[in-house]
Amino acid sequence: MEKSRNLIWAIASSVIVITLSIFGFELSETSSILSRIFKLFGGDFITGGYIQFLTFIMFFWAMLEMNKRKKEINFEHSGFDIEALPKKANFVIYPEEINNIRLRIQELEKSHNYLLLKLIKKACTKFIRTKSVAETQEIISSQIKVNLTHSESAQSMTNYMLWAIPSFGFIGTVLGISNALAMAATNPNDIEVITGLLSVAFDTTLIALLLSVIAMWFFHYIGEKESKFHADMEEYLNDNLVNRIDTQHE
């Protein structure tokens, strides 16, 4: 549902950008800097601006999807604030207390839906069954890897959009060069039209690459933020649960 809503917003944003570019291109003086800028952003819609339109849709859609993921990570990170596990220095957890921790986590889950709580509960359940700190630590590490894999799978559509942005630019270039060659074959003396078609051809790739650079930076920023969250979560459980369990206590 939210993905469809983001697509609608992406189309609407692209329509606004292209509409402004078309009006700017039509109203600005020919061969002026403003005219060139508006043409770059798809102002000459008929001869190639429709490619920029498709490129903008992919760009805005990808940015909205990545912004949604950023909000999800921020939400999950707020799970550290509820202090699900004690952080007091020298605090020791005895094996018989693990079940009480699990019961407390189950109560917290009624009002909070955090990955952190699910991981704590899974770690507690593992220790209750095995009484092994090593196996508990292993289940934490393996679950972190599973969570990262699920997250990467959820970003498959975003990956496709990031691939599509420069691809549309290259398609526009191929079409533009093809049209220019066709014009050169039929009207070899019409240099102005031929160079105009070539400029549109390379404009599509230029704008696509510029948008791709912005989108890829944001994508890697989100990826680093997510990796850090999972690393922080693993460290939190190791420091405040696994390493505090006193298995020597009788």
C-alpha positions in Angstrom: 0.0 0.0 0.0 2.7 2.5 1.0 4.8 1.5 -2.0 1.9 2.4 -4.3 1.4 5.7 -2.5 5.1 6.4 -3.0 4.8 5.7 -6.7 1.8 8.1 -6.9 3.9 10.8 -5.2 6.8 10.1 -7.5 4.7 10.5 -10.6 3.1 13.7 -9.2 6.6 15.2 -8.4 7.9 14.2 -11.8 4.8 15.9 -13.5 5.6 19.1 -11.6 9.3 19.1 -12.6 8.6 18.3 -16.2 5.7 20.9 -16.4 7.9 23.6 -15.0 10.7 22.6 -17.4 8.4 22.7 -20.4 7.0 26.1 -19.5 10.5 27.4 -18.7 11.8 26.1 -22.0 9.0 27.6 -24.0 9.1 31.0 -22.3 12.9 31.5 -22.2 14.9 32.9 -25.1 16.3 30.4 -27.6 20.0 29.6 -27.0 20.0 31.2 -23.6 21.4 29.6 -20.5 18.0 29.2 -18.9 16.6 27.6 -22.1 19.5 25.1 -22.0 18.9 24.3 -18.3 15.1 23.8 -18.9 15.9 21.6 -21.9 18.3 19.5 -19.8 15.5 18.8 -17.3 13.1 17.6 -20.0 11.6 20.9 -21.3 11.8 19.7 -24.9 9.3 16.9 -24.1 8.5 15.7 -27.6 12.1 15.2 -28.8 13.4 13.5 -25.6 12.0 15.1 -22.5 9.7 12.1 -21.9 12.9 10.1 -21.1 13.7 12.6 -18.3 10.1 12.2 -17.1 10.6 8.5 -16.7 14.0 9.0 -15.1 12.5 11.5 -12.5 9.8 8.9 -11.7 12.4 6.3 -10.9 14.5 8.8 -8.9 11.6 10.2 -6.8 10.2 6.7 -6.2 13.6 5.4 -5.1 14.2 8.4 -2.8 10.7 8.0 -1.2 11.3 4.2 -0.6 14.7 4.9 0.9 13.3 7.6 3.1 10.7 5.1 4.3 13.5 2.7 5.2 15.3 5.5 7.0 12.3 6.1 9.2 11.9 2.4 9.9 15.6 2.2 11.1 15.1 5.3 13.3 12.0 3.7 14.8 13.9 0.4 15.5 16.8 2.4 17.0 14.4 4.0 19.5 14.0 0.5 21.0 17.3 1.1 22.9 15.6 3.9 24.8 13.1 1.6 26.7 16.0 -0.1 28.5 14.8 -3.6 28.0 17.9 -4.9 29.7 19.6 -3.5 32.8 22.7 -1.4 32.0 24.1 -1.0 35.5 27.8 -1.6 35.9 28.7 -4.9 37.6 25.1 -6.1 37.2 25.0 -9.9 37.2 22.2 -12.1 35.7 21.8 -15.6 37.2 20.5 -18.4 35.0 17.3 -18.7 36.9 16.5 -15.0 36.2 16.5 -15.4 32.4 12.9 -16.6 32.3 11.9 -13.5 34.3 13.6 -11.3 31.6 11.8 -13.2 28.9 8.4 -12.6 30.6 9.2 -8.9 31.0 10.1 -8.7 27.3 6.8 -10.4 26.4 5.0 -7.7 28.4 6.9 -4.9 26.6 6.0 -6.5 23.2 2.4 -5.8 24.0 3.0 -2.0 23.6 6.2 -2.0 21.5 7.1 -3.7 18.3 10.9 -3.7 18.1 13.3 -6.1 16.5 15.4 -5.7 19.6 12.7 -7.2 21.8 12.2 -10.1 19.5 16.0 -10.8 19.5 16.2 -10.6 23.3 13.3 -13.0 23.7 14.8 -15.4 21.2 18.2 -15.3 23.1 16.5 -15.9 26.4 14.6 -18.9 25.0 17.8 -20.3 23.6 19.6 -20.0 27.0 16.6 -21.5 28.9 16.7 -24.6 26.6 20.5 -25.1 26.3 21.9 -23.4 29.4 24.8 -22.5 27.1 26.2 -18.9 26.8 28.1 -19.8 23.7 25.0 -21.1 21.9 23.0 -18.1 23.0 25.6 -15.8 21.5 25.6 -17.9 18.4 21.8 -17.5 17.9 22.1 -13.8 18.4 24.8 -13.5 15.6 22.9 -15.8 13.3 19.6 -13.9 13.8 21.4 -10.6 13.1 22.5 -12.1 9.7 19.0 -13.3 9.0 17.6 -9.8 9.7 20.1 -8.2 7.4 19.3 -10.7 4.6 15.6 -9.9 5.0 16.3 -6.2 4.9 18.4 -6.6 1.7 15.5 -8.6 0.1 13.0 -5.9 1.0 15.2 -3.4 -0.9 15.2 -5.4 -4.1 12.7 -2.9 -5.8 14.8 0.0 -4.7 17.9 -1.7 -6.2 15.9 -2.1 -9.5 15.0 1.6 -9.5 18.6 2.6 -8.9 19.6 0.5 -11.9 16.8 1.9 -14.0 17.8 5.6 -13.5 21.0 5.5 -15.6 19.5 2.9 -17.9 16.7 5.3 -19.0 19.4 7.9 -19.6 21.4 5.5 -21.9 18.1 4.5 -23.7 17.5 8.2 -24.3 21.0 8.6 -25.7 20.6 5.7 -28.1 17.2 7.0 -29.3 18.6 10.5 -29.7 21.6 9.4 -31.7 19.4 7.2 -33.8 17.0 10.1 -34.6 20.0 12.3 -35.4 21.4 9.8 -37.8 18.1 9.4 -39.4 17.8 13.1 -39.8 21.3 13.3 -41.2 20.4 10.7 -43.8 17.3 12.5 -45.0 18.3 16.2 -44.4 22.1 16.3 -44.2 22.2 20.1 -44.5 19.9 20.7 -41.5 22.8 20.9 -39.0 20.8 22.8 -36.4 18.2 20.1 -36.1 20.8 17.3 -36.0 22.8 19.0 -33.3 19.6 19.7 -31.4 18.8 16.0 -31.4 22.3 15.1 -30.3 22.1 17.5 -27.4 18.9 16.0 -26.3 20.4 12.5 -26.6 23.3 13.4 -24.3 21.1 15.4 -21.9 19.2 12.3 -21.0 22.3 10.5 -19.9 23.7 13.6 -18.1 20.6 14.1 -16.0 20.3 10.4 -15.3 23.8 10.2 -14.1 23.4 13.2 -11.9 20.3 11.8 -10.3 22.0 8.4 -10.0 24.9 9.9 -8.0 22.4 11.5 -5.5 20.3 8.4 -5.2 23.3 6.1 -4.8 24.8 8.3 -2.1 21.5 8.2 -0.1 21.3 4.4 -0.7 24.8 3.8 0.8 24.0 6.2 3.7 20.9 4.1 4.5 22.9 0.9 4.2 25.6 2.1 6.6 22.9 3.3 9.0 21.2 -0.1 8.9 24.4 -2.0 9.3 25.3 0.1 12.3 21.9 -0.5 13.9 22.3 -4.3 13.7 25.9 -4.0 15.0 24.6 -1.9 17.9 21.9 -4.4 18.6 24.3 -7.3 18.7 26.7 -5.4 21.0 23.8 -4.4 23.2 22.7 -8.0 23.8 26.3 -9.2 24.3 27.1 -6.4 26.8 23.8 -6.5 28.7 22.7 -10.1 28.5 25.2 -12.7 27.3 28.3 -11.3 29.1 26.4 -10.8 32.4 25.1 -14.3 32.8 26.8 -16.0 35.7 26.9 -19.7 34.8 29.0 -20.5 37.9 26.1 -19.6 40.2 24.4 -22.5 41.9 
